[in-house]
Amino acid sequence: MINSVKGTQDFLDLFLFKTIINKASSHCELYHYHEIATPIIEHTELFKRSLGIHTDVISKEMFTIEPRSEESNSISLRPEATASTMRAYLNNGIQQNPWKVFSWGPMFRYERPQKGRFRQFHQFNIENIGSSSILSDVELIAMLDKLFSHTLGLTEYALAINFLGCSADRAAHKIVLKEFLDANSTKICPTCLARKDTNIMRVFDCKSEACQEVYTKAPKTIDHLCAECASEWQLLQDNLSMLSVSHSVLPTLVRGLDYYTKTVFEFSSSALGAQSAFCGGGRYDHLAEMLNSKKVVPSVGAGIGIERLIAIVEAEKTITKPQETCFVVIAPLTDAQKTLALLMGDNLRRNNIKTHIILDTTSVKSMMRKADSLQATHTILVGETEQNTQQVMLKNMHSGEEKTVAIAKLAQELLKS
């Protein structure tokens, strides 16, 4: 037997997956977003430029396919969707601003599989490309909060926000942060020591409790904002409060990708354990420039981990599969009645009545057990008498009521139930 690839999973019941996708899609459309789809493979250079060569995604987690002789560039399975969406915006010469889009699908990262973390996982992405107003950030965060609280009915989650400032603010902050880390170099782990010199903001993503204790005293990004950014930061908080979006400020929240500026945010839930974040995002005003665009395209977006969101919905039991209103199982008693059973099933399905026909000959008792295990609402046994009289006994599996019905009027009778 060949097992599934490590870090992947089979979805044998897609009810919750599809329900969440459908609810999230409808929610986005209320805010005038429309759905797009981008390829799952992109040139590796796209992610190197956008995510940063010193990020874990690029240095350790990419699934890359080396070029064949007729090709010059390597390609990679996408690890995230924002860079692909911006590439699509630039490649297709989109003139609409803002361009408000959402997409969903599989992403791929080579990392150690654990609860809530897979090598093939699925994300729902929302991008507002071309909007410079910080109030777009407010609207997006509030939109996500309404999705989780109202549309999906979740209660056990928290929102953390932070503000990284503009490029000049980040440069000023990095200087004082480097001085702080140098002064505390004996107290932080080897990984953070390496990040201090390659991608300094990533030190805040460290999972070491000792390092996190040190970083509680580290210089905060929000203490090194220019006047314009400080005003935007205040505007962001004030408007979230006015929209009744509960949130807390987390100074160590930086998100792990190079393209983020200004607003960053993260939704997390205790239902997920250690991997508690299930949605994150922020503003990425300079991503287009990283991809060699000649114009600045200020943007904001977010990604939702679908598998993690499913786990929260399951834990809080906010979505339940509805009972079948009408599901018929037809059981022909011998081979002679199987053609009639097929004709009956064809007629019922033409009337949009879900139908299953037991075509493997077995005992009546076994067929009734099968119908019960399938959670049928109605069963029909078709034997020689039913074939000759063109009438069947329709049994309601919930009430136990049995009724004789002409085969020609079967669909009409079922649609009344």
C-alpha positions as CSV (number, residue, x, y, z in Angstrom):
1,M,0.0,0.0,0.0
2,I,1.2,3.5,-0.9
3,N,0.6,6.0,1.9
4,S,-0.2,9.7,1.4
5,V,2.7,12.2,1.2
6,K,3.8,13.4,4.6
7,G,2.1,16.6,5.6
8,T,-0.9,16.1,3.4
9,Q,-4.4,14.9,4.2
10,D,-7.5,13.5,2.5
11,F,-10.8,15.3,2.8
12,L,-13.4,12.6,2.9
13,D,-16.2,14.9,3.9
14,L,-16.1,18.3,2.3
15,F,-19.3,19.7,3.9
16,L,-17.5,22.1,6.3
17,F,-14.8,23.0,3.8
18,K,-17.3,23.9,1.1
19,T,-19.7,25.6,3.6
20,I,-16.9,27.9,4.9
21,I,-15.7,28.7,1.4
22,N,-19.2,29.5,0.3
23,K,-20.0,31.7,3.3
24,A,-16.7,33.5,3.1
25,S,-17.2,34.1,-0.7
26,S,-20.7,35.5,-0.2
27,H,-19.4,37.7,2.7
28,C,-16.7,39.1,0.5
29,E,-19.2,39.9,-2.3
30,L,-21.1,42.0,0.2
31,Y,-18.1,44.3,0.3
32,H,-17.7,44.4,-3.5
33,Y,-14.9,41.9,-3.8
34,H,-14.9,39.4,-6.7
35,E,-13.3,36.0,-7.1
36,I,-10.2,35.3,-9.1
37,A,-7.9,32.3,-9.4
38,T,-4.1,32.3,-10.0
39,P,-1.8,29.3,-10.9
40,I,-0.4,27.1,-8.1
41,I,3.0,27.4,-9.8
42,E,4.9,30.6,-10.3
43,H,8.5,31.6,-11.1
44,T,10.6,31.2,-8.0
45,E,11.9,34.7,-8.4
46,L,8.4,36.1,-7.7
47,F,8.6,34.8,-4.1
48,K,12.3,35.6,-3.6
49,R,11.6,39.2,-4.5
50,S,8.4,39.6,-2.5
51,L,8.9,37.5,0.6
52,G,12.6,38.1,1.2
53,I,15.5,35.7,0.7
54,H,16.2,35.5,4.4
55,T,12.6,34.5,5.4
56,D,12.0,30.9,6.5
57,V,9.6,30.5,3.6
58,I,12.4,31.1,1.0
59,S,15.3,29.6,2.9
60,K,13.7,26.4,4.1
61,E,10.1,25.9,3.0
62,M,9.8,26.3,-0.8
63,F,8.9,23.4,-3.1
64,T,10.9,24.3,-6.1
65,I,11.1,22.6,-9.5
66,E,14.5,23.1,-11.2
67,P,14.3,24.1,-14.9
68,R,14.6,21.6,-17.8
69,S,17.0,22.2,-20.5
70,E,14.6,24.3,-22.6
71,E,13.7,26.6,-19.7
72,S,15.9,29.1,-17.9
73,N,14.0,29.8,-14.7
74,S,13.0,27.5,-11.8
75,I,9.4,27.4,-10.7
76,S,7.9,26.9,-7.3
77,L,4.6,25.7,-5.8
78,R,3.1,28.8,-4.3
79,P,3.7,29.2,-0.5
80,E,1.2,32.1,-0.3
81,A,-1.2,34.0,-2.6
82,T,-0.5,37.8,-2.1
83,A,2.5,37.9,-4.4
84,S,0.7,35.9,-7.1
85,T,-2.3,38.3,-6.9
86,M,-0.1,41.3,-7.2
87,R,1.7,39.7,-10.2
88,A,-1.7,39.1,-11.8
89,Y,-2.6,42.7,-11.2
90,L,0.6,44.0,-12.9
91,N,0.7,41.4,-15.7
92,N,-2.9,42.0,-16.7
93,G,-2.6,45.8,-16.7
94,I,-5.5,46.2,-14.3
95,Q,-6.7,49.9,-14.3
96,Q,-9.4,49.6,-11.7
97,N,-8.3,51.0,-8.3
98,P,-8.9,49.7,-5.8
99,W,-9.0,46.2,-7.3
100,K,-10.8,44.2,-4.6
101,V,-10.4,40.4,-5.1
102,F,-10.5,37.2,-3.2
103,S,-9.2,33.7,-4.1
104,W,-8.8,30.3,-2.4
105,G,-6.9,27.2,-3.0
106,P,-3.9,25.0,-2.0
107,M,-0.5,26.4,-0.8
108,F,2.7,24.5,-0.2
109,R,5.4,24.8,2.4
110,Y,8.1,22.3,3.3
111,E,7.9,22.3,7.1
112,R,7.5,19.9,10.0
113,P,3.9,18.6,10.0
114,Q,2.1,19.1,13.2
115,K,-1.4,20.0,14.5
116,G,-2.7,22.8,12.4
117,R,0.3,22.8,10.0
118,F,0.5,20.9,6.7
119,R,2.8,20.8,3.8
120,Q,-0.2,21.2,1.5
121,F,-2.7,23.5,3.1
122,H,-5.5,25.7,1.9
123,Q,-5.9,29.5,2.2
124,F,-8.7,32.0,1.6
125,N,-7.1,35.2,0.5
126,I,-8.6,38.7,0.4
127,E,-6.7,41.6,-1.3
128,N,-7.5,45.3,-1.7
129,I,-5.0,46.5,-4.3
130,G,-4.5,50.2,-5.0
131,S,-6.0,51.7,-1.9
132,S,-3.7,54.0,0.1
133,S,-6.3,54.9,2.8
134,I,-5.6,53.5,6.2
135,L,-9.4,53.2,6.5
136,S,-9.2,50.4,4.0
137,D,-7.2,48.5,6.6
138,V,-10.0,49.2,9.1
139,E,-12.7,48.0,6.7
140,L,-10.8,44.8,5.9
141,I,-10.2,44.0,9.6
142,A,-13.8,44.8,10.5
143,M,-15.0,42.7,7.5
144,L,-12.9,39.7,8.8
145,D,-14.2,40.2,12.3
146,K,-17.8,40.1,11.0
147,L,-17.1,37.0,9.0
148,F,-15.8,35.1,12.0
149,S,-18.4,36.4,14.5
150,H,-21.6,36.9,12.6
151,T,-21.3,34.7,9.5
152,L,-19.6,31.8,11.1
153,G,-20.8,32.4,14.7
154,L,-17.4,32.1,16.4
155,T,-16.8,33.6,19.8
156,E,-13.5,32.1,21.1
157,Y,-11.0,34.2,19.1
158,A,-8.9,37.3,19.6
159,L,-7.5,40.0,17.3
160,A,-4.0,41.5,17.8
161,I,-2.8,44.5,15.8
162,N,0.5,46.4,15.4
163,F,1.9,49.2,13.3
164,L,5.3,48.9,11.6
165,G,5.4,52.4,10.2
166,C,6.7,53.5,6.8
167,S,10.1,52.6,5.3
168,A,11.9,55.4,7.1
169,D,10.2,54.4,10.5
170,R,11.3,50.8,10.0
171,A,14.9,51.8,9.2
172,A,15.0,54.0,12.4
173,H,13.5,51.2,14.5
174,K,15.9,48.6,13.2
175,I,18.9,50.7,14.4
176,V,17.7,50.9,18.0
177,L,16.5,47.3,17.9
178,K,20.0,46.2,16.7
179,E,21.6,48.1,19.6
180,F,19.2,46.4,22.0
181,L,19.8,42.9,20.6
182,D,23.6,43.5,20.7
183,A,23.3,44.4,24.4
184,N,21.3,41.3,25.1
185,S,23.1,38.9,22.8
186,T,23.9,36.4,25.6
187,K,20.2,36.1,26.5
188,I,18.8,35.2,23.0
189,C,19.0,31.9,21.0
190,P,21.3,31.2,18.1
191,T,18.5,31.5,15.6
192,C,17.7,35.0,16.8
193,L,21.4,35.9,16.8
194,A,21.5,34.9,13.1
195,R,18.3,36.8,12.3
196,K,19.7,39.9,14.0
197,D,22.1,40.3,11.1
198,T,20.0,39.0,8.2
199,N,16.3,39.8,8.9
200,I,16.1,41.6,12.2
201,M,12.3,41.9,12.5
202,R,12.0,38.1,12.4
203,V,13.5,37.8,15.9
204,F,10.0,38.6,17.2
205,D,8.6,35.4,15.6
206,C,10.9,33.3,17.8
207,K,9.0,30.6,19.8
208,S,11.6,30.5,22.6
209,E,10.0,31.7,25.9
210,A,13.4,33.0,27.1
211,C,13.7,35.2,23.9
212,Q,10.1,36.4,24.2
213,E,10.8,37.4,27.8
214,V,13.8,39.5,26.5
215,Y,11.6,41.1,23.8
216,T,9.1,42.4,26.2
217,K,11.6,45.2,26.8
218,A,12.7,45.6,23.2
219,P,12.1,48.9,21.4
220,K,8.6,49.0,19.9
221,T,7.8,49.9,16.3
222,I,5.0,52.2,17.5
223,D,7.4,54.3,19.5
224,H,9.4,55.2,16.3
225,L,6.7,56.5,14.0
226,C,6.8,59.7,12.0
227,A,4.0,62.2,12.4
228,E,2.0,60.9,9.5
229,C,2.3,57.2,10.5
230,A,1.5,58.1,14.1
231,S,-1.7,59.8,12.9
232,E,-2.6,56.7,10.8
233,W,-2.0,54.4,13.7
234,Q,-4.3,56.4,15.9
235,L,-6.9,56.6,13.2
236,L,-6.8,52.8,12.8
237,Q,-7.3,52.2,16.5
238,D,-10.1,54.8,16.9
239,N,-12.1,53.5,13.9
240,L,-11.8,49.8,15.0
241,S,-13.2,50.9,18.3
242,M,-16.0,52.9,16.7
243,L,-16.9,49.8,14.7
244,S,-16.9,47.7,17.9
245,V,-14.0,45.5,16.7
246,S,-12.4,44.2,19.9
247,H,-8.6,44.2,19.6
248,S,-5.4,44.4,21.6
249,V,-2.0,45.9,20.6
250,L,0.8,43.4,20.3
251,P,4.1,45.2,19.9
252,T,6.0,42.0,18.9
253,L,3.6,41.3,16.0
254,V,5.5,41.8,12.7
255,R,4.4,39.0,10.4
256,G,7.2,37.0,8.8
257,L,7.3,38.4,5.3
258,D,9.4,41.3,4.0
259,Y,6.6,43.1,2.1
260,Y,4.6,44.3,5.1
261,T,4.5,48.0,6.1
262,K,2.3,49.9,8.5
263,T,-0.7,47.8,9.6
264,V,-0.2,44.2,10.6
265,F,-2.8,42.0,12.3
266,E,-3.5,38.5,13.4
267,F,-6.6,36.5,14.5
268,S,-5.9,33.6,16.9
269,S,-8.0,31.0,18.8
270,S,-7.2,29.0,21.9
271,A,-9.0,26.1,20.2
272,L,-5.9,25.5,18.0
273,G,-3.3,25.0,20.7
274,A,0.2,26.1,19.9
275,Q,-0.6,27.0,16.3
276,S,-3.2,29.5,17.4
277,A,-3.2,32.0,14.5
278,F,-5.8,31.2,11.8
279,C,-5.9,34.6,9.9
280,G,-3.3,37.3,9.4
281,G,-2.4,40.1,7.1
282,G,-1.6,43.7,6.8
283,R,-0.5,46.5,4.4
284,Y,2.1,46.0,1.7
285,D,2.5,49.4,0.0
286,H,5.9,48.5,-1.7
287,L,5.2,45.0,-3.0
288,A,4.6,46.1,-6.5
289,E,8.0,47.9,-6.5
290,M,9.7,44.7,-5.3
291,L,8.3,43.1,-8.4
292,N,9.8,45.8,-10.6
293,S,6.7,47.9,-11.1
294,K,7.4,51.5,-12.0
295,K,4.4,52.7,-10.1
296,V,3.6,52.5,-6.4
297,V,0.6,50.3,-5.6
298,P,-0.5,50.7,-2.0
299,S,-2.4,47.6,-0.9
300,V,-3.7,45.7,2.1
301,G,-4.8,42.0,2.4
302,A,-5.2,39.0,4.5
303,G,-5.0,35.2,4.4
304,I,-7.2,32.7,6.3
305,G,-6.0,29.2,7.0
306,I,-9.0,27.0,6.0
307,E,-8.0,23.9,7.8
308,R,-7.4,25.9,11.0
309,L,-10.8,27.7,10.6
310,I,-12.5,24.3,10.1
311,A,-10.9,23.1,13.4
312,I,-12.3,26.2,15.3
313,V,-15.8,25.7,13.8
314,E,-15.7,22.1,14.8
315,A,-14.6,23.0,18.3
316,E,-17.3,25.6,18.7
317,K,-19.9,23.6,16.8
318,T,-21.3,26.6,15.1
319,I,-22.1,24.8,11.8
320,T,-23.9,21.5,11.7
321,K,-24.8,19.4,8.7
322,P,-28.5,19.7,8.0
323,Q,-30.7,16.6,8.0
324,E,-31.7,15.3,4.6
325,T,-35.1,16.5,3.7
326,C,-35.6,13.8,1.1
327,F,-33.2,10.9,0.3
328,V,-34.7,7.8,-1.2
329,V,-33.1,4.3,-1.2
330,I,-34.5,1.9,-3.8
331,A,-33.9,-1.8,-3.1
332,P,-34.7,-4.2,-6.0
333,L,-35.3,-7.7,-4.6
334,T,-33.9,-9.7,-7.6
335,D,-32.0,-9.0,-10.8
336,A,-35.4,-8.9,-12.7
337,Q,-36.3,-5.6,-10.9
338,K,-33.0,-3.8,-11.3
339,T,-33.9,-2.2,-14.6
340,L,-37.2,-0.9,-13.2
341,A,-35.2,0.4,-10.2
342,L,-32.9,2.3,-12.5
343,L,-35.9,3.8,-14.4
344,M,-37.5,4.9,-11.1
345,G,-34.2,6.4,-9.9
346,D,-33.8,8.3,-13.2
347,N,-37.3,9.8,-12.8
348,L,-36.8,10.8,-9.2
349,R,-33.5,12.5,-10.0
350,R,-35.1,14.4,-12.8
351,N,-37.3,15.9,-10.1
352,N,-34.2,16.8,-8.0
353,I,-34.8,14.0,-5.5
354,K,-31.6,12.5,-4.1
355,T,-31.7,8.7,-4.8
356,H,-29.5,5.7,-4.2
357,I,-30.2,2.3,-5.7
358,I,-28.8,-0.9,-4.1
359,L,-27.6,-2.8,-7.1
360,D,-25.7,-5.6,-5.4
361,T,-28.1,-8.4,-4.7
362,T,-28.4,-9.2,-1.0
363,S,-31.1,-10.0,1.6
364,V,-34.0,-7.7,2.4
365,K,-32.6,-7.3,6.0
366,S,-29.2,-6.3,4.8
367,M,-30.7,-3.8,2.3
368,M,-32.8,-2.2,5.1
369,R,-29.7,-2.0,7.3
370,K,-27.8,-0.4,4.4
371,A,-30.6,2.2,3.9
372,D,-30.5,3.0,7.6
373,S,-26.7,3.4,7.6
374,L,-27.0,5.8,4.7
375,Q,-29.6,7.8,6.7
376,A,-32.3,7.5,4.1
377,T,-35.5,9.4,4.7
378,H,-37.5,6.9,2.6
379,T,-37.0,3.4,1.3
380,I,-38.7,1.4,-1.5
381,L,-38.6,-2.3,-1.9
382,V,-39.2,-3.4,-5.5
383,G,-40.2,-7.0,-6.0
384,E,-42.2,-9.0,-8.6
385,T,-45.5,-7.8,-7.2
386,E,-44.4,-4.2,-7.4
387,Q,-43.2,-4.7,-10.9
388,N,-46.5,-6.3,-12.1
389,T,-48.8,-3.8,-10.3
390,Q,-46.6,-0.7,-10.9
391,Q,-47.2,0.2,-7.3
392,V,-44.7,0.3,-4.5
393,M,-44.7,0.6,-0.7
394,L,-43.0,3.8,0.3
395,K,-41.6,3.7,3.8
396,N,-40.8,6.8,5.9
397,M,-37.7,5.9,7.8
398,H,-38.3,8.5,10.5
399,S,-41.9,7.8,11.3
400,G,-42.1,4.2,10.2
401,E,-45.3,5.1,8.1
402,E,-45.8,3.0,5.0
403,K,-47.9,4.1,2.0
404,T,-48.8,2.4,-1.3
405,V,-48.0,4.7,-4.2
406,A,-48.2,4.3,-7.9
407,I,-44.7,4.4,-9.5
408,A,-45.9,7.1,-11.9
409,K,-46.8,9.4,-8.9
410,L,-43.8,8.6,-6.7
411,A,-42.0,11.9,-7.3
412,Q,-45.1,13.9,-6.7
413,E,-45.7,12.1,-3.4
414,L,-42.1,12.5,-2.2
415,L,-42.1,16.2,-3.1
416,K,-45.1,16.7,-0.7
417,S,-43.2,15.1,2.2
